[in-house]
Amino acid sequence: MAIDEETLTALSTQTGLSREELIARITRDLPEAVNKMTPNGELPVEPTQGSEKTLLDDVAPPTTQARNPAGQSEV
């Protein structure tokens, strides 16, 4: 595996995802993320300072609140 155990553990802690779910999402989403970050198969021009985008920018944080069927969080 290209991601070492220490990195997987850190990502799992930061995202709140289990190791298995994290691996499943990486396997599913990484190819598309790489395609977005490398348009036409080429590395993009260096971004201006402070605007650097990473592969994790589009990862939604885990939700901890239960939702009712109408999609509103319960109070």
N, C-alpha and C positions, 0 to 999 in steps of 0.2 A: 504494500500500500504506500502511496506517495505522501500521505499525511501521517506523521508519527503519533504515537499514543499521547504524548504530552500535549500536542496541539489539539487532538480530538477531545481530550479531557477539558482543556481550556475553553474550546468552542462550546462544548456541552454545558459547562458551567455558565458561560456568558449568555447563551441562548435559551437555556432551560429545557433543551431537547435531550432525550436519551441518546446514548451513543449510537444505537441502532437507527433511530429516526434521523439523526444527523447524517449518518452515512447514506441512508436512503435518499435524503434530500440532496446531498452533494452529488451522488450518482445521477440523480434525475436532472438537477438544475445546472450543474457545472458546464456541460457542453454549451447550453444556450448563453450562459453568462460569458463564457470565453468568446463566443460568436459576437455578442454585443460589444465586448471590449476590444475586439480586433476586427473592425469593419473591413470587408474585402480581403480578409486574411492577413492584414497588415497591422502592425502596432500603430496606434494613433499618435499624432504629434504630441509632444510633452505638454501636459496641462500647465496653466499658469499657477503660480504658487498659491496654495490655500484652496484650490479647487480640485484636488486630486480625488478621484473616485476609486473605490475598491470593490471587489466582488461581493462584499458583505453589505454594501450600501442598500441593496434592494431586498435584503432578507428582513421579513417582518418579524418584530419581536413576538414572543409567545404571549398569548392572552391568558389572563388568570381569572377574569370575571366570567361567570356563567351568563349565558344569553338566553332570553326567553324566545319563544317561537316568532315573535314580531321583530326580533333582531335588536331589541333594546336591552341594555344591561339592567340587571335586577338591582333594586335598592334595598 
